[in-house]
């Protein structure tokens, strides 16, 4: 009986295997163009819901193993994707139609506009919808991070308004500039040395300001990145590092729209000093004493460090040593707020886009803040047939309260610029914030050693140190356009 049961189970398993085997069959066929009827090479053929797939050969032929009830997905760039049920068939021939909408998309190039189907150069396009996904970006170049292939965007600092480094297809020069040429509504962003996007008004102890921080990213309609020689040829040597063409918004449709957006967020260090692990004051002192003892030296005397003749009252004995976390003095939780109001409309005679923007970024560095006020007016008039007049005007004001980021004093009477970098090096955890014994005439404690830069409370205090940068920027242009009726293009 057991033997008969075993044979029955074996037959049942064999039957199931045979059913499973017959459920799979080989489907082959040819994919051709609906317009020319020629075979299409490189068409992706995928069994829907699986990772099983193949690609058509040079003549458009393919072969794939598929379920009898499966669905094959045929896709290729420039053609409309189709899904075809197998339905127990072994041969499926297919014609793919051209995706007219995709190939007719207008792309801005150096010498005007072209349909995507006619472009032979390497160009990447980033639309406004993609830029708007990165609300925390204070400037246009930072919003481009990860949006275009071959474009590398890296920040030089986490300070609001700090310059970013933009590279197109890597570093193209060792000794010359490597930044691309920026063009906004047909106007080259001036003062950058042939495309070098340097910072404004920087000094040895602060981070420079990004000129693009004065432009409102909400006004951007599209960004075209021209990457190869053919795409950038019209700009000559200035386009050697690539060209980034920025087009701002204009009125669309036949009805007016008004948009108001308010965004708020907070920022924190991804990996702060507490996660890295810095020693406290007593631990630091014991380690230094141990190191000195190993060399046969006496215990550490803090006055050997403080005796630089800048503050005669900066004297400490070992009983007055503190336990100060200077990172708590240099860092805080940052935040940003962005308010944008825009209105637009388009009629037969007039097309306009107006916007106003206010943005405030509070840095994670104590004392750092960037405020931007920006307005834009894009207006086009069509007074006669084939004739138009247009203007692009953008005005902005930025106020950058730049927090000190470390630096030596400029003279014996000048205050050193302590900041986050100073907290990493010279601001030792054994030094106190306030003097342990001296008070001012009102009986309040005074800051300890305020001129050396080792007391971050002193240098971050705006009553002692101010390094603000105010920038007024205007970008404007006027264009007259007349289309000759009997000339195409």
N, C-alpha and C positions, 0 to 999 in steps of 0.2 A: 504493500500500500504506500509506504514511504517512497519507494522507487517510482511508482506511478505519479505521486504528487510532485516529485522532483522534475519528472518529464513534462508535466503540465506547466509548471512554473517556467521551465526553460523555453517551452514553446511560446508562452505568453510574452516573455522578455524579447524573444526573437521577433515576434509580431510587432511589438512596440518599436523596436529598433528599425524594422523594415518600414513602418509607417513614418517614423522620423526621417529616414533616409529619402523616402519618396516625397516628403514635404519640401525638400530642397531640390531645385533644378537650376540648370545653367541657362541664363538669359543672355542673348547676344543680339546685336543689331548695329545700326549705323545712324549717326547723328549728323544732320545736314543743316545748312542755312536756308531759312525760308525764303530769302531774297534771291540768292544765286544758285541754290540747290547743290552746292559743293559741300564735301565732308568737312566737319569742324574738328580740328585736333585740339587736345587739351581740355575737353569738356569733362567736368567732374560728374561721375555717376555714383550715387550713394544710396545704399539701402536704408531707408528712413528708420530712425530709431536705433540704428546700430553704427558701429565704426567701420563696417565693411564697405569698401568702395573701390573704384577703379577710375582710369582716365582714358578717354578715346585716343586712338593712335593718329598718325598723320593723315589717314584717310577718313577719320571719323568713326572707325569701327571700335566696338567694345564687347567685353564678355564678363559676366559677373554671376556669382552663385547667389540665388535669392529664394526666399520663401515663395510658395505658390500664391499666397495671399498678401505678400509684401507690397511695398510701394517704393518705386525708384525715383530719386530726385536728380534731375539733370540741371546743372548750373554752370555758367561761364560768364566772365566779365564782359559786359556790353550786351548781354542777352537776357531775356526774361526767363526766370527759373520755372521749371515745370515739374509736376509730380504725377507720375503715371503708375496706376495699379498694375501688378503683374498678371493677376487673374489666370493663373495656370498657363501662361504663354511662354514659349521658349524664344520667340523672336519679337523684338520691339524696335521698330524704326521710328525716328522722331525728327521733326523739324523745329529748330529754335528760332524765335523771332527776335529782332533787334530791340533792345530796350532804349527806345527813342528818348524817353525822359532823362535817363542817366547820361546819354551821350550828348544831349542838347544843353546840358547844364553849362551856364556861362562862367568862365574862369577869367579873372583879371591877370593879365601878363604885362610885361614892361611897356609894350607898345600899344596897349589897348585891351580889348577883351577877345576871347576866342571860345568856341564851343569845345567841350572836353574831347570830342571825337577828333578834332583837328590838331590837338597838342602833341608835339613830339618830344618836348623837353621834360625834365623831371620837376614836377610841380605838385605840392601838397596843399590842399584847401582845408581850412578850419572855419566852420560856420559859427554864427552867434550862439546857437543852441549848445554847441560843444563848449564854448568859452564860458557860458553861464553856469556850467556844472561846478566850477571852481569858485564859489562865492568868496572864499577867504583870501583869494589872490588880490593884493592891493594894486597891482599894475598888470598891463597887458602881457608883458613878456613872461611873467610868472604864471599867468593863465595858460600859456602855451605848453607848459610842462606835460609831456606825454601825449600831446594832441597830434603831432605830425611826425612821420617817420623821418629819421635822419637828422632830427633837430634835438640838440642837447641843451637843456636849460638848468643851470645850477646857480644857487644863491651864494653870494660872497659873505653874507651875514644874515642873521635872523632879525636884524634891526629893521623896523618899518621904513620903506623907501630906499633900502640899500640896493646898490646896483646888482644886477644879475648877469651872468655870463651866458651868452647864447652862441652856440657853435652849430654850424650846418655842415654835416658830413665830416666832423672832426676838426682838428687843428690844421689850418692851411698854411700857416706861417710860423716861423720860430721867432724872428726878431720884429716883424711887423704886427699890425693889429689883426685880430682874428674874429672880430664881431661882424655880423652882416650889416648891410645897408638897409636902413629903415625908411620907408616911404609911406606917408599918411595922406590919403586923398590926393595923390600925385605930387606931394611936396616932400622933398628930402628933409629929414630931421637934421637941421643945421648944427654946426658947432661940435661935431663928433669926429672930426679929422678923417673924412672919407669913409665913414661907416663905423668907426670905433665908438661904441656906446659907453663913454666914460662917465664917472661920477662928477657931480658939481660940488664945489666948495668943500672939499675934504681937507683934513689936516692929519698930523701924525697920530692923533689920539681919538679920532672919530671915523666913522664909516661914511663914505661919500653918498650923495643922493642920486637916485636913479632918475634921469630926465623923463623916462616913460611913466614915472609915478604921478605925473601931473595930468595924464590922459585918463579919461573915464572909460574903463573896459565895457561898461554897459552901452556905450555908443557904437561899438564895433559891429559891423554887419558881417564881414568875412575877413580872413587873413590868408593870403597866398604866399607860400614859401617857394621861391625860385632857387633850385639847388644846383643845376648843372650849367655848363658853359653856354649852351644854346639859349637857355631861359634867361640868363643874365647878361647876354652879349651887349644889349643896348646901353648898359651902364658902364661898359668898359672896365677899367681896373678897379673902380669903386665897388663893383659887384663881384670881385674876386672871391670874397668870403660868403657869397650868397646874398639874396635880396629878399626882404620881407615887405610885402605890399599890404597895407591896411586900408580897408574901405569902410567908411562909417555909414550909418543908417540914413535912409531917406524915407519919405512918405510912400505908402503902398495902398493899393486898393482904391475904392471909390468912397470910403467913409473914414471919418476921423477916429483916432484911438487915443486914449490917455491911459498911461500906465504908471502906477506907483508901487515901488518895491522897497521893503525895509528888511535888512538882514543884520543879525547880531550874532556874535560868536565869541568864544573864549579860546585862549591859547595857553598851553603849558609845555615845558620842555619834555621831550620824549623820554630822555634819560638824564635826570638831574644829578647834581652833585651828591645828594644823599644816596642815590642808587649806585653811583660810582664808588663812593666810600672814601671820605676824607677823615683824617684823624681829628680828635678834639684837642683842646689846649694841653691838658695834663699828659695825654699820650704822646703828643708831639714833643713836649719838654723831656719826658723820660727817654724817648728814642734818641734825642740829640745828646742828652747827658751820657747815655750808654755808648754812643759813637765816640764822644770825646774821651770817655774813660778808656776805651779801647786803644786810643792813641796816646794815653798818658796825659791828657789835658784836664784842667779843672772843670767844674760844672759851668753850664752855659750862663753867661751874664747878658741879660737882654739889653743893657745899656751899650754894649759893644755894637749892637745893631742900630740903636736909636741915636747914637752920638754922631749926627751928620751936620750939626750946627744950624739946622733949620728951625728948630724949636727948642730953646734951652730948657723949657719946663718939661720936655718929654723924657722923664726919668722914671724908671721902674726898678724895684727890687723884686726878688723872687716871690716874696709874700704877696705882692700886688698883681701877680700874673692872672689874667682872666681866661675865660673859656668862651670865645666868640665864634659864632658861625657867620663868616662874612658873606656867604652865599645868600643868607636870609636878608642881608642888607642890599645885595646887588640884584636879586631876582624877585619877581612877583608873578601873579597870574595876569597874563595879557588879555586883551579883548579887541574886537573890532566892531564898528557899526557903519553900515552903508545905507544911505537913503537916496533913492533915485526917482526922479519924476520926469516923464517924457510925454510929449504929445506929437502926433503926426497926422497928415492928411494928404490926399492926392486928388487933384481935379484935372480937367483938360488944360487949364492955364497955369496952375500952380501946384507945386509939390514941396512940402516942407517937413522938417523934423526938428523939434526943439527939445532940449533936455537941460536939467539941472541936477547936480550931484553933490552930496556932502558925504565924506568918509573920514572916520577917525580910527586910527590904529594906536592902541596903547601897547608898547613893547613889553616883553617879559623882563627887559632890563629896567630897573627902577629909574624913573625920570625920563624915559624915552616916550615920545608921542608924535605922531604925524597926522596933520589935518589937511584935507584937500577940499577946496571949493571949485567946482568946474561947471561950465555951461557951454552949450553948443547950439549953433543955428545953421542948419543945412537947408537952403532954399533954392528952388529951381523955378524959373518962369519960362513960359512958352508964348511969347507975344505974337508970333507969326508962324506960319507953316514952315517946317524944316529949320527953324531958328529957336535957340534957347539960350538963356542966361542963367548961370548958377553961381552960388557962393558957398564956401565952407569956412565957417568961423568958429574957433574954439578958444575960450579964455579960461584960465585956471590960476588959482593961487594956492600954494602949499606952504604950510608952516611946520617945520621939522624941528622939534625939540630933541636934539641929539644927546643921548646920555653918554657920559664919558666911558671909554672902554679901555682905559689904561694908557699910561704914557709918562715919560719923565718930565720934571718941571722945566720950564723955560729959563729959569734963573733962580737965584737964592731966595728972592722975595715972592716968587710965583708959586701958585699951588700946583702940585702934581695931579695928574688926571687919573685918579683911581677908578676902577670899574670892574667888570667881570674878569678881565684878564689879570688885574691886580689881585683879585680874590684867588686866582689860580696859582699865584706866585709869591708876591712880597707881603700880602696882607696875612700875617701869621695868626693862628688862632689864639696865641697867648696874649695878643695886644688888646687892650680894652677899648671900648667906644668912647667913654668919658674918662676924664682924668680922675684918678682915685683920691686925690687930695685937694686939688685947686678948684675954687668956685669963682663965679663972676661976682660983681658988686651986689647983685640982687640975691646971691646965695644959690644960684643954679649951677649945676656942674657944667664945665666947659669940655669941648671935644678934645680928645687926646691926640696930639701930634697931627694937626689938621693939614699941614702943608706938604707932608711927605707923600701923600697918595695912598698910604697904607690904611688910613681911616676912611672907609668907603662912605660912611654916614656924612663926612664933611664934604667930599667931592660931589656926591650926588645931590646934596642940598643946593637948590637953585639960588639961595641967598649967597652962596659962595662961588658957584661956577655956572655960567650960562654959555652954551654954544649952540644957538639957534640959527637956522637957515630959512630965510623966506625967499620964495621963488614966484615970480610973476611970469607967466608964459602965454603967448598968443600965437596961434597957428591959423592962418587964413589964406584964402585963395579965391580968385574970380575967374570964371571961364565963360567964353562965348563959343557957341557951337552952331555951325550952319552946315546942313547936309545938302550937297549938290544933288538935285533931283535925278539927273540922268547918269549919275555915277554910282555904281553899286559898291557896298563895303563901307 
